[in-house]
Amino acid sequence: MECQPCRKQDRNSPAEYRCTECEEALCYSCKSQHKSFKVSRNHNVIELQQASALLLDSQKEYVGVGHDAWIMCDEHRERSVEYFCIKHEMPCCILCKRQYHRHCCDVEKVDDVVDDSKLETITMNLLTAVEERKTCLNQVVDKERSNLRDLEMIKNNFIADLKNARLAIDRHLDVLQNNVEQEMIKKYETLMREINKRLTNFTQRKTNMTYRYKVIKETSLESALSLGQKYLKIMRLKHKEDGYSESHNTNLKYNLQSITNSRLSYVKTNDGINIRRIYQTLYAPTNGMDIFRGDTDKDGVESGSSTVELEPQAFNWKLSRPGTGVSTLPTWYTTKHSESSNTSPLEISSSSTVTQSTHLSYTFDSGNSSPFSFYIKNSFFIEKKNKNIEISDAKLMPNKYDIAIAETSNPRCMIYTKDGFKKGQLQLSSAPGNISVIEGHRIAVTLNNERQVNVINTDTWQLIKIFQFREECHGLVYFEKYLIANCGNEGLMYIDASGKLVKSNSDIKGELYLHLDNRGKLYAAKINVKRIHVYDLTNNKHYKYHVQGISDPSGLSTDRDNNLFVACNENDTIFVKHSPHASARSVLGRTDGIDGPWSIDYDEQNDELLVVNNNARSIFIFKKRFNN
């Protein structure tokens, strides 16, 4: 038998192997290439002799069923089947007729019993049954191949998850190291200035002591004064010397370890690694000279833990039997590919989630008046290798696990999970601006420099509606079954599901950033304006938030208690304002890893703040912690 791929290339090579999935005979060279290709590396390739044996085994039931071969009796193998017992509806040979059917009166020759119509009927039924079985086997083979593809994709996603977790841990440790290092350098510079100042003072006093010693010695031994005058002069010098307080107390034992009173430590546990930030408070005596000497009886140690949790995994993966029905996949495995949208027979059951969550936390000093603070729970880059990526907006989907992301550098909308897995995307005709989650799997997005809003189904990744406007839209929210778009000088446009303009509000216009809270209040902000306008859409009331310290606001959001969060891109800060009359304070900043925040959204269900960070390149998720 010849190698089939070689024969197609006009080469003559003897076949040594056979791929049972491609049903091709292969030589040694083609077999090696076959196993190197990604699409066929997992195919079952066996030796040709083994394949022939399997084929013979599968055809044993058809031995003797050839074009001209006689059907032989199963019991008397040397006798052909020539008779048919009508009573028992059973074919038999001459020996079976004499042994088992000698009392049957209706035993006829097979040729006399069967006519053409009966042969045609049974032949057609048999052909139909064989064809159906062949079709079923083809479906089984396709599903098994799909199993292999899906299994490889799950493996790749799982490995990517591990890498993302490692990157998140590295970034978290970098932040911790930088914080502690900066504190140490600041204390070092302060102590260095104090020590140099004291060193200069003591050096000058030492020089004065050398000069006094010389004067005393010259007066006593070399002066031409009388004995009485020498005595009076020495006594005067002694009185002056008695006025100085140099003693053994001058030579203090300073505790220079105060520079490292904040340090990192870690402890390995069965479930992960516990990172502790230890703060050692060194109390000083009341004497100002002893300010750097530690009193070990009063010194105290406190720590703030930072835990990297490695959740135990217990996986039970099994391939579904072909033709057993619909299979289930993990929630993050829903990327829409045309080649795998119809078949997904890989079934996974686990006692815990497939994706391994990474819980990162560290202490944030937010002041005594703060009712809450935040610690970082997770972070990930959007396409890490793409350094030029730019995200214009990100919003949490209704399940509070998926994140809708608008990218302007490569115009598209994407869905990522909070764990950093990409679930799907849709290319757009122009760069997207703002996102509004409508309901279920639908989102709406504005397009920059275009007077339209696109509505996307993120389950099927299809563009289902396009709403046209007379001006470009800069803000977008969803309220009481209406899509509300902020369209330049026209103000707010209320659009129903059919695309019909229901009403408009020209009193609210020009704002670039919009946010709608859970009580029907619309928050709007302008660039370089330190006021946040608040419009109650239920009763048409309007008031303002004055937020001192904000610059270049780039995102708005509120929590379940209606605390207002404002992201400021220019000064790398996220402010919180508890009420219209309360002072705004910084809740997150550069020390927390905030770098160019561009958009924010709040998960009221899980008390988590989502931040588009790193000048619109990555996603940070902060968890709220209530202070005691």
N, C-alpha and C positions, 0 to 999 in steps of 0.2 A: 504494500500500500504506500502511495506517495504522500508526502507532506502537502497539504492543501494550500497553505500560504505560499510555499515555494512554487507550486504549480501555477498559481496565479501570476507569479513573476517570471514564468518561463524557466524555472530551475527544477532539476530533478533531484529530489532528496528523499530517501526512504523515511517513512514515518515510524517513530518509536513510541510516541505518546498520543493521548487523545484527551481533549477537554470535553468533559461531560456536559458542560453548560453551553458552550459554543457549538458542540457537536462537530469539532474539527480534528483531523489528524495532524500531528505536529512532529517535526524533527527535533533534535536536541537543541539546535540554535533558536528555532522559533519558540520552543517551549520556554527557554530562558527569557526571551523578550516578552512572551505572553505573561510571565509571572512578574515582570518588572513594570508593566503598565498599571496605572492606578485603577483603571476600570476592570482589569482582569486579574489583578494580583491575588485575589481571594477565590478564584475559580478552582474547581476540582479537576486537576490534571493527573491522569493515571497512566501507567504503562499500557501499551497497546494490547499485550497479552492479557492483562487483567481486564481491560475493557471488553475484549472478545469473550472472556469467560463470563463476565456479567451479562453480556448480550445473549449468550447461549442459555444462561440460567433463566433469564427473563422470557426466553422463547420455548422453554421446555414444554409448556402447556400446549404449544402449537406444533410439536413434533408430529410428523406424519400428515400435516395439513398443508400439502403442497398443491400445485395445479393438477398433477396426475397421480398423486399418491393415494392409495386406498386407506380407508379408516380401519385400523386394526382394533380388535377387541381388547379391553383393558385387562380381562382375566386370562383369556387365551390369546396371547400376543401373536401367535403364528396364524391365527384365523382372522379373516376380514369380516367386518360387519356387513351382512347382506340382508338381514330380516328385520322386521318391525312388528312388535306385539301391540296391536291396537288396544287390547284390554288394559295392559299395564303402561301403554304409551312409552315404550322403551325399545331402542334398537338392540340387536343381539346377533351373535354369530351362530353358525350351525350347531356348535356344541352347546351354547347357552340355550338354544331353542329346544334341544333334546333334554337338557338337564333341568331347566327352570320353567320352560313354557310348553311342556309336552301336553298339558291338559288344557292349554288355551286354544280356543277354536279359531281366533282371528290373528294368526301369525302369517303375515304375507311378506313377499319380497319388497324391499324398500322401493325399488323402481316402480312397483305396482301401486304402492300407497301414495307416493308423492307425485304431484303434478306441477306444471310450470308456475302456476299462480301461487301455490304454497311456497315453492322455492324462492320466488321473487319477493314474497312478503317477508319471509324469515331473513332473507339476505339483506333487504333494506333496513329491517329492524336492527340487525347486527351491525351494519355499517353505521347507522345512526348512533348506536350505543358506543361503538369504538371512537367515532368522531367526538362525541360528548366527553368521553374519557380523556381523549387527547387534548381537547380544549381545557378541561379541568387541570390536566397536568401542566399545560402552558401557563395557566394562571398561578399554579403553585410555584412554578419556577420563577415567574416574574416577582411574586411576593417574597420568595426567599432571597432573590437578588436585591430587592428593595430592603429586606432585613439587613443585609450586609452593608448597603449604603447608609442606612439610618444608624446602624451600630457604629460605623466609623465617624459619622457626624457627631453622635453623642459623645464618643471618646474625645474627638477634637474639641468640642465645647467644654467638656469637663477639664481637659488639660488647660484650655484657655482660662477657665475659672480659677484653677490653681495659680496660674501665672498672675491673673488680676489680683487675687488675694495676696500673693507675695509682693506685688507692686504697692498695694494699699498699705501693707505692713511696713514696707521700706519707706514710703512717704510719711507714714505716721511717725516712725522712728527718727526720720530726718527732722521733722518738726520738733519732736521732743529734744533731740540733741541740740538743735539750733537754739531753742528756748533756754535750755540750761547753760549752753556755752555762752550765749549773749549775757545772761545774768552774771556768770562767772567773770567775763571780761569787764563788765561794768563795775563789779565789785573790785576787781583787780586794779583797774585804773584809779578808783577812788582811794584804795589803800596805798597804792604806789605814790600818789600825790601827797598823802598824809605822812607816809614814811620819809619821803624825800624832804618834805618841809621840816620834819623833826630832825632829820639828819643834818640839814643845813644849820639849824639852830644849835644843835649839839657841837657841830664842828666849829662854829664861831665861838661858842663858850669854851671849847677846848683851847682854841687859840688865845683867848683872853687869859685862861689859867696859865698857859706857858709864859705869857708876858708878865703876869703877876709874880710868878715864881722867879723870873729874872730880876724884877725890881726889888723883891724882898732880899734876894741873895746879894745884889749889888749894894743895897743899903746897909746890910749887916757886915759885909766883908770889905767892900771897896770904897765906901763913902768916906769923905774927909771930915764928916760931922763929928761933933763931940759925942761922948758915950750917952749923955742924957738926951741929945737930939735924935740920935739913932733909936733910942728906946721909944721916944715919943712917936717917931715916924712909923716904927714897926707896930706899935699899939694901934695907931690909926688904921694901918693896913689890915690889922687883925679884926678891928671892929667892922671894917667894910666886908671882909671875908665872912664874918659871922652872919652877915645879912643874906647870904646865899644859902639855898636849901639843898645843895647837892648832897646826896646820901645814897645808900644802897637801893632806895626806892626808885631812883632814877633808872637803874638797870632792871626794867620790867621784863617779865617773861610773857611776851605777846602770843596770843593764840591766832596764828595766821590761817588756821584751818577754817576760820569764819568765811573765807572766800568760797569754800566748797560746802556751805550749809544747805545747798540744794543740789542733789545728785540723783542719778538713775541707778536702779538696781532691778534684778529680775530673778524670778524663781520658776523653775520648771515644775509643772504639775502633770497629772495624767491627762487632763483635758486641754492643755495648752501652755502658754507662757504668761505669767503675771508680771507685768512691768510696773515697778513702783517708783514714784518720784518722791524722794525723802527730803523733807524740810527740817533742818536742825536750827532751833532758835537758841542763840548764845546771849545770855543776859550778862550785862556788865555791872560792876560795882558803881557806886555813886561818884567815886573819885574820877574826875575827867581824865586824868592821866592813864587810867586803867580801861579805857573805852574798848580796847581790842583784846582784853584778857578775859577768857571765858571762865565762868563760875560753874564748875561741873556739877555742883549740887543742885543748881537751878536750871541747867540746860535741859531743853525738852526736844523731843523728836516727833514729828507728825509726817504722815505720808499720804499721797494721793495716788491711787492705783490706776493703772492703765492696762486693760486686759485684752489680750489677743485670744479669743475663744476659738478652739478647734472643735467643732461639734462632732460627736461620734457618728459615723456613717454605718448603716447596715443595709447594703444593697442586695436585692434579689432580682437579678435580670433574667428574663426568660424569653425565648423566641416563641411567638404564637404559632400554633399549628396552622398550616395553610387551610384557608377556607373556613376559619372558625368565627369570622365576623369582624367587627370594627375593633381596632386596637387603640390603646391610649398612649399618649406621650406626655412627658413633663411639660409644664406650662411654658417654659422658656423655649421649647423646641417647636416653634411654629413659623419659622422662616418660610416664606412662600416661594417655592421653586416650581417651575412648570413640570419638571421631570418627577417630582415626588408629591405633587398635590393630591393625586388620586389614590396612591397606595402608601400606607404607613403601618405595616403589620408588626412593628416592633412594640412589644408590651413591656412596660417597666413597672414593677411594684417595689416600694421601699418603705422602710419604717421611719425614714426621715427624708427631708428634701434632698433632691439630687445635687443642687448647687450648695456648696459649702459657704456659709455666711461668715463674714469676718467682722467682728465687733471691736472697734478701736475707740478708745476714750482717753481724754486727758483733762486735767483740771483747768478751768478758765476763771480767771480772777475778774469778776464783773462788779465788784463793789458790794457794800453791805445792804444797799437798798434794792438789790436785784431779787425779785421773787423766783427767778429761774435763770438757768444758764444752759449752754449747749456743749456737747462733746461730739467729735466726729465719729460717725458710725461706719461709713464706707465712702470710697471715692474711686473713680475710674476715668480714664481718658476716652474720648470718642475717637476711635481709630488712631491709636497711639503713634503709629508711624507717619501719619499725615500731620506735619507740623503747621500747615497753612489752614487747617480747618477752622471755621468760624460758626458759632451757634448763635442764632438770633433770639431763640426762645425755647423754653422747655416747660411742659406741664404734666402733672401726674394724671394718669388715666383713672377711671372710676374704681378699678380694682386696687388702687393705691400701691401696686407693685410694678406696673409698666409706666414708662416715661415717654411721652411724645416729644420729639426733638425736631426743631427746624434748623436746617443748615443752609447758610448763604453761599459758602465757598463752592460747593457742588450742589446746586439747587435741588433739594429733596426734603422729604419728611421721613423720619425714622422712628422706630419703637425700640427702646432699650429697657431692660429690666433694672431694678435697683442693684442687682449684683453685677451689672456691666455686660450682659449678654444682648447682642443685637438680634431682634426677632424678625425684622423686615423693613422695607423701605419703598418709597415711591418717588421717582424723579418728577420734578416740576418744571414748568416752562420758564419760570423766573425765580429769583431769590426770594424765599419766604421771609415774612416779617414776624407777625404775632400769631400765636396758637390759642384756640379756644376749644376745650373739650365739650362736645355737645352732649352725648349720652352713649352708653354702650361702647361700641368700637368705632365711633365716628368723631372726627375732629375737623375743625375749620381753620384755615390759615390764610392770612393776607399775603399778597405778593407785592414786593417793593417795585415802585415805578409802574405798576399796573393797577387799573381801577376795577379790581375783581377780588372775590374771595372764593377759594376752592374748598369743597367739602369732600373728605376722604374717608373711605371705609378701611380701617386698619386691620380688619379681619381678612378681607379679600384683597386688600391693597389695590383698590379701584377708585378712580375719581368719579364720584357719583353726581355732583352738582357743581355748577359755576354760577355765582351771583355777580352780576355786573352793576357797577356804580358810576356816578358821574365824576367822582373825585377819588383819589388814592386814599386807601384806608390805613390808619396807623394804629388802631386799637381794636380789640375784639373780645367780647364776652358773650355768655349764653345765659339767658334769664327768662324763666317762665315760658319755655317752648319757643322763645324768640332768639334769633341770632342778632346781637346788637353790634354794629360796626361804627367806628368813629371815622367819619369821612370828611376830613379837612374842614372847610368853612360851612359845609352842610350840617355838621353836627352828628348826632347819633341817629342811625337808621335801624329801625326794627324790621327784621325780615322773618317771615314764617317759613315753614318747612317746604312750601311750594315755590319759594323765591319771591313772594309778593311783598311789597313794601307796605307794612301795616300802619306805621306812624313814624314820626321823626321828632327830634328835640334839638333845635338850633341854639338853645341856651348853653349847651355843653359842646364845645368844639375846640379844635386845636391841640388837645392833649395828646401826648405821644405814648404814655404808658397807662393802661387801665387794669383795674382789678376789681372783681365783684365778690363781696364777702357772703357769708351764709345768711345774712339778714336783708339782702337786697340793697346794700349800700355800694355805690360805685366810687372807687378811689381813682383819681387821675393826677398825673404829675407831668411837669414840663422840665426840659433841660435848663439848668442854671436858675431855677426858681426854687426857693426854700419853702414853698407852700404846697400842701397836698389838698386838692379840692375833693370834697366828699359830697356825693349826691345820693339822696335816698330815693330810689326809683319807685318805691311804693307810695310815698306821700309827697314827692317832688320837693323835699326840703334840701337846702344846700348850706354847707358850712365848710370851714377851712381848718387844716392842721398846719401850724407853723412849726417847722422842724429845723432848729438851729444846728449847724454843723454839716448838713448834707450838701453834697456837691456832685453834680451830674448824676441825678437819680436814674437808675437803669432797671429797676424792678420793684414791684409792690406785692405784698401778700399780707394776709391776716390769719391768726389762729382761731381756735374755737371761742376764746375769750375776747375776741376782737382787738387784740394787741396788733398794732400796725408795724410791719417790718418794711424797711426801705433799704434797698441795696444801692450803694454809691460806687460807681466804677472808678472814679478819679482818685479817691483816697482809700480804696481797698477796705471798706467798712460796711457793715450792716447794722443799721440803727433799729431800735425798737421804741415805740411810743405807746404808752398804755392808755392814754385818753387824750382828747383834744387839748386839755390844759396841762397835762403832765410834760415834764422835760424829756426830750429824747436822749437816749444814751446808747453808747456803742455796745452791742451784744456779741459781735464777732469782728475780728480784725486780722491784721497781718500775722500776728502771733498764733492765730488759729489756722493759718494756711490760706486765708482769703487773699486772692490775687486777681484783681480786675473782675469783680462779680458783675455779671451781665443780665441775669434774670433769676428770679426766685419764685418758689411755690411752696405752700405749706400743706402737709398731710395732717389734717385734723384728727383722723382716725388713729394714727400712730404717733402723733406729736413729733413729726420730723420736718425739718426745713431743707428743701432742695435748693441748691445754689449752682447756677452755671458759672464756673470758676475759671481761673487761669486765662483771663481775657478771652472767654468763650471757647475754651478747648476741652474742658473736663467737667464732670458732675461731682459735686460734694454733697453728701447727705449727713446732716447734723441731727442728733437726737436731743430733745429737750430734757433737762433735768431740773426738778424743782428743788430750790434751796430750803434748808431747814430754818 
